[in-house]
Amino acid sequence: VVADPEDVPLISIGRLGTMVYRSRPSDDAILAMINSSKTIIRLVLQDLGPVCVPGTKKALPGLVWPKEYLGAIGNAIYERGVDVEMILSNPNSIPGGLKGTEANYGNGWDCVDVAAEIIKSIQKQHSNVDDAKLRAMISDNLRICFVRHAKSSSYEDGKTIGLHSKHFIVDDKACYIGSQNLYMCDLAEWGIVIDHEGQVKKIMT
């Protein structure tokens, strides 16, 4: 087969929704992308922390922070000096007049919580962490913020701005667009990886 120069390499990835452990190929693919990073990871996510009891920062029973993703992000920063930029939904943003039990974009965690969990993941994976090095790298390489519109976290009606996207770019060369959250949520998910630097740069612009 002769490849057409106009062809764009796409990789379709997904997983089944299940309450028990089964193979999760899309998780493996996303981890492989993060682990391959050399310069920068740009993430646009609904949240990274687990779903909470409404009005608290207590995770629902059985839910925890995603240690595999946190570990991969932490290693990217600490071992390879990768920059990580992350945009999250404003906590507890409820769309369209719905109830918090019906839809809630942002599980209640703030940017400091997410940064703290990444730091903990680095400390757990490295027994002799250089504290000065870690502080410097977190300061220089990790940037986390909530989504904003016109420099505001809320709309004119006062409702906070939610973010339902699941999109990230690795080294400005490959990206994922799909339905999969990185926080623990065992739903059926599907998305595509675009493995083409030129097309990824078009998306970025």
C-alpha beads as a LAMMPS data file, in Angstrom:
LAMMPS data file: protein, C-alpha beads

205 atoms
204 bonds

1 atom types
1 bond types

-500.0 500.0 xlo xhi
-500.0 500.0 ylo yhi
-500.0 500.0 zlo zhi

Masses

1 110.0

Atoms # bond

1 1 1 0.000 0.000 0.000
2 1 1 1.400 3.368 -0.999
3 1 1 0.665 6.038 1.590
4 1 1 -1.009 9.199 0.345
5 1 1 0.933 12.263 1.548
6 1 1 -2.405 13.792 2.546
7 1 1 -3.207 10.886 4.870
8 1 1 -3.272 11.652 8.596
9 1 1 -2.345 8.813 10.991
10 1 1 -5.223 8.274 13.433
11 1 1 -5.309 5.709 16.221
12 1 1 -8.727 4.811 17.592
13 1 1 -8.643 3.914 21.298
14 1 1 -11.324 3.015 23.815
15 1 1 -12.380 0.832 26.706
16 1 1 -15.467 -0.971 27.944
17 1 1 -17.499 0.298 30.881
18 1 1 -17.147 -2.152 33.753
19 1 1 -17.382 -2.325 37.523
20 1 1 -14.618 -4.935 37.710
21 1 1 -11.083 -4.850 36.314
22 1 1 -10.750 -5.671 32.653
23 1 1 -8.152 -4.649 30.108
24 1 1 -8.301 -0.928 29.425
25 1 1 -6.411 -0.343 26.175
26 1 1 -7.168 3.371 26.023
27 1 1 -5.636 3.883 29.479
28 1 1 -2.527 2.039 28.320
29 1 1 -2.342 4.205 25.195
30 1 1 -2.742 7.480 27.123
31 1 1 -0.094 6.419 29.630
32 1 1 2.246 5.533 26.764
33 1 1 1.784 9.017 25.313
34 1 1 2.545 10.700 28.642
35 1 1 5.536 8.425 29.225
36 1 1 6.933 9.265 25.788
37 1 1 6.871 13.025 26.400
38 1 1 10.159 14.889 26.088
39 1 1 9.322 18.597 26.193
40 1 1 5.715 19.501 27.092
41 1 1 2.304 18.029 27.915
42 1 1 -0.743 20.273 27.513
43 1 1 -3.935 18.958 29.133
44 1 1 -7.508 20.260 29.059
45 1 1 -9.527 18.191 31.514
46 1 1 -12.746 18.196 33.474
47 1 1 -10.791 17.217 36.599
48 1 1 -8.026 14.917 37.797
49 1 1 -9.299 14.209 41.296
50 1 1 -12.036 11.690 42.165
51 1 1 -15.743 12.490 42.383
52 1 1 -16.546 13.844 45.847
53 1 1 -19.419 13.815 48.277
54 1 1 -21.287 17.036 47.284
55 1 1 -19.999 20.083 49.140
56 1 1 -16.895 18.322 50.471
57 1 1 -13.422 17.226 49.451
58 1 1 -14.123 13.649 50.487
59 1 1 -13.987 11.153 47.623
60 1 1 -16.964 8.876 47.196
61 1 1 -16.386 5.391 48.644
62 1 1 -14.087 3.328 46.439
63 1 1 -12.767 6.308 44.465
64 1 1 -9.155 7.463 44.682
65 1 1 -6.740 9.692 42.788
66 1 1 -5.463 8.059 39.553
67 1 1 -2.018 6.947 40.704
68 1 1 -0.874 5.681 37.285
69 1 1 -1.577 9.009 35.592
70 1 1 -0.191 11.030 38.490
71 1 1 2.938 8.865 38.484
72 1 1 3.465 9.314 34.752
73 1 1 2.978 13.091 34.962
74 1 1 5.254 13.299 38.006
75 1 1 7.999 11.283 36.322
76 1 1 7.753 13.424 33.196
77 1 1 8.466 16.498 35.304
78 1 1 11.062 15.113 37.710
79 1 1 12.976 12.665 35.517
80 1 1 12.832 14.359 32.114
81 1 1 12.183 18.024 32.892
82 1 1 8.944 18.055 30.873
83 1 1 6.678 21.096 31.189
84 1 1 3.102 20.265 32.173
85 1 1 0.291 22.751 31.516
86 1 1 -3.173 21.804 32.755
87 1 1 -6.520 23.601 32.421
88 1 1 -9.342 22.304 34.620
89 1 1 -13.036 22.991 35.034
90 1 1 -13.979 25.408 37.782
91 1 1 -15.052 23.217 40.718
92 1 1 -18.692 22.182 40.935
93 1 1 -19.849 23.934 37.770
94 1 1 -23.396 22.754 37.121
95 1 1 -24.699 23.352 33.579
96 1 1 -28.114 24.318 32.296
97 1 1 -30.016 24.616 35.547
98 1 1 -29.459 20.950 36.365
99 1 1 -28.889 19.548 39.832
100 1 1 -25.435 18.659 41.075
101 1 1 -26.434 15.003 41.105
102 1 1 -27.326 15.216 37.387
103 1 1 -24.262 16.982 36.002
104 1 1 -21.229 18.486 37.678
105 1 1 -18.199 19.665 35.730
106 1 1 -15.352 19.787 38.223
107 1 1 -15.312 17.357 41.131
108 1 1 -14.518 19.920 43.819
109 1 1 -10.713 19.897 43.857
110 1 1 -8.666 23.043 43.337
111 1 1 -5.389 23.585 41.511
112 1 1 -3.348 23.274 44.709
113 1 1 -4.924 19.881 45.428
114 1 1 -3.952 18.593 41.986
115 1 1 -0.410 19.951 42.266
116 1 1 -0.053 18.393 45.723
117 1 1 -1.034 14.955 44.411
118 1 1 1.515 15.211 41.593
119 1 1 4.189 16.125 44.153
120 1 1 3.179 13.167 46.342
121 1 1 3.454 10.846 43.345
122 1 1 7.024 12.006 42.734
123 1 1 7.922 11.496 46.394
124 1 1 6.421 7.995 46.391
125 1 1 8.358 6.933 43.290
126 1 1 11.729 8.346 44.364
127 1 1 13.035 7.400 47.793
128 1 1 15.677 10.128 47.902
129 1 1 13.957 13.134 46.412
130 1 1 16.096 16.250 46.300
131 1 1 13.735 18.718 47.973
132 1 1 15.337 21.816 46.474
133 1 1 15.290 20.261 43.002
134 1 1 11.660 19.203 43.409
135 1 1 10.536 22.636 44.559
136 1 1 12.355 24.290 41.664
137 1 1 10.966 21.886 39.076
138 1 1 7.394 22.205 40.332
139 1 1 7.752 25.983 40.259
140 1 1 9.270 26.016 36.772
141 1 1 7.613 23.056 35.040
142 1 1 4.082 22.704 36.422
143 1 1 1.316 25.163 35.540
144 1 1 -2.308 24.482 36.535
145 1 1 -5.286 26.821 36.216
146 1 1 -9.062 26.840 35.952
147 1 1 -10.747 27.692 32.667
148 1 1 -11.516 31.396 32.250
149 1 1 -13.586 33.544 29.899
150 1 1 -12.796 37.265 29.673
151 1 1 -10.529 36.739 32.707
152 1 1 -13.471 35.531 34.773
153 1 1 -14.389 32.163 36.280
154 1 1 -18.111 32.815 35.806
155 1 1 -20.620 33.905 33.216
156 1 1 -22.649 37.118 33.420
157 1 1 -25.419 35.249 35.264
158 1 1 -22.952 34.294 37.989
159 1 1 -22.722 30.600 37.148
160 1 1 -19.200 29.237 37.149
161 1 1 -17.693 28.092 33.867
162 1 1 -17.552 24.339 33.466
163 1 1 -15.213 22.396 31.247
164 1 1 -16.224 19.027 29.843
165 1 1 -13.300 18.570 27.442
166 1 1 -10.880 15.646 27.447
167 1 1 -8.045 16.759 25.225
168 1 1 -4.285 16.767 25.526
169 1 1 -1.230 17.343 23.388
170 1 1 2.194 15.733 23.844
171 1 1 5.327 17.522 22.613
172 1 1 3.122 19.439 20.158
173 1 1 3.359 16.371 17.907
174 1 1 0.517 14.054 18.942
175 1 1 -2.821 14.660 20.607
176 1 1 -5.853 12.895 22.041
177 1 1 -9.445 14.016 21.544
178 1 1 -12.215 11.916 23.033
179 1 1 -14.520 11.178 25.923
180 1 1 -12.177 9.705 28.525
181 1 1 -11.591 11.458 31.834
182 1 1 -8.295 10.798 33.595
183 1 1 -9.951 10.637 37.008
184 1 1 -11.408 7.299 38.105
185 1 1 -14.657 6.772 36.238
186 1 1 -15.218 3.331 34.749
187 1 1 -17.463 4.273 31.853
188 1 1 -17.245 3.113 28.266
189 1 1 -14.989 5.612 26.483
190 1 1 -13.726 6.292 22.983
191 1 1 -11.355 8.740 21.355
192 1 1 -8.696 9.207 18.707
193 1 1 -4.978 9.894 18.821
194 1 1 -3.728 12.120 16.011
195 1 1 -0.121 11.150 15.375
196 1 1 0.870 13.879 12.923
197 1 1 2.875 16.942 13.921
198 1 1 1.545 19.107 11.099
199 1 1 -2.112 18.404 11.874
200 1 1 -1.548 18.847 15.607
201 1 1 -0.039 22.268 14.989
202 1 1 -3.120 23.160 12.913
203 1 1 -5.313 22.206 15.884
204 1 1 -3.179 24.375 18.156
205 1 1 -3.547 27.403 15.933

Bonds

1 1 1 2
2 1 2 3
3 1 3 4
4 1 4 5
5 1 5 6
6 1 6 7
7 1 7 8
8 1 8 9
9 1 9 10
10 1 10 11
11 1 11 12
12 1 12 13
13 1 13 14
14 1 14 15
15 1 15 16
16 1 16 17
17 1 17 18
18 1 18 19
19 1 19 20
20 1 20 21
21 1 21 22
22 1 22 23
23 1 23 24
24 1 24 25
25 1 25 26
26 1 26 27
27 1 27 28
28 1 28 29
29 1 29 30
30 1 30 31
31 1 31 32
32 1 32 33
33 1 33 34
34 1 34 35
35 1 35 36
36 1 36 37
37 1 37 38
38 1 38 39
39 1 39 40
40 1 40 41
41 1 41 42
42 1 42 43
43 1 43 44
44 1 44 45
45 1 45 46
46 1 46 47
47 1 47 48
48 1 48 49
49 1 49 50
50 1 50 51
51 1 51 52
52 1 52 53
53 1 53 54
54 1 54 55
55 1 55 56
56 1 56 57
57 1 57 58
58 1 58 59
59 1 59 60
60 1 60 61
61 1 61 62
62 1 62 63
63 1 63 64
64 1 64 65
65 1 65 66
66 1 66 67
67 1 67 68
68 1 68 69
69 1 69 70
70 1 70 71
71 1 71 72
72 1 72 73
73 1 73 74
74 1 74 75
75 1 75 76
76 1 76 77
77 1 77 78
78 1 78 79
79 1 79 80
80 1 80 81
81 1 81 82
82 1 82 83
83 1 83 84
84 1 84 85
85 1 85 86
86 1 86 87
87 1 87 88
88 1 88 89
89 1 89 90
90 1 90 91
91 1 91 92
92 1 92 93
93 1 93 94
94 1 94 95
95 1 95 96
96 1 96 97
97 1 97 98
98 1 98 99
99 1 99 100
100 1 100 101
101 1 101 102
102 1 102 103
103 1 103 104
104 1 104 105
105 1 105 106
106 1 106 107
107 1 107 108
108 1 108 109
109 1 109 110
110 1 110 111
111 1 111 112
112 1 112 113
113 1 113 114
114 1 114 115
115 1 115 116
116 1 116 117
117 1 117 118
118 1 118 119
119 1 119 120
120 1 120 121
121 1 121 122
122 1 122 123
123 1 123 124
124 1 124 125
125 1 125 126
126 1 126 127
127 1 127 128
128 1 128 129
129 1 129 130
130 1 130 131
131 1 131 132
132 1 132 133
133 1 133 134
134 1 134 135
135 1 135 136
136 1 136 137
137 1 137 138
138 1 138 139
139 1 139 140
140 1 140 141
141 1 141 142
142 1 142 143
143 1 143 144
144 1 144 145
145 1 145 146
146 1 146 147
147 1 147 148
148 1 148 149
149 1 149 150
150 1 150 151
151 1 151 152
152 1 152 153
153 1 153 154
154 1 154 155
155 1 155 156
156 1 156 157
157 1 157 158
158 1 158 159
159 1 159 160
160 1 160 161
161 1 161 162
162 1 162 163
163 1 163 164
164 1 164 165
165 1 165 166
166 1 166 167
167 1 167 168
168 1 168 169
169 1 169 170
170 1 170 171
171 1 171 172
172 1 172 173
173 1 173 174
174 1 174 175
175 1 175 176
176 1 176 177
177 1 177 178
178 1 178 179
179 1 179 180
180 1 180 181
181 1 181 182
182 1 182 183
183 1 183 184
184 1 184 185
185 1 185 186
186 1 186 187
187 1 187 188
188 1 188 189
189 1 189 190
190 1 190 191
191 1 191 192
192 1 192 193
193 1 193 194
194 1 194 195
195 1 195 196
196 1 196 197
197 1 197 198
198 1 198 199
199 1 199 200
200 1 200 201
201 1 201 202
202 1 202 203
203 1 203 204
204 1 204 205
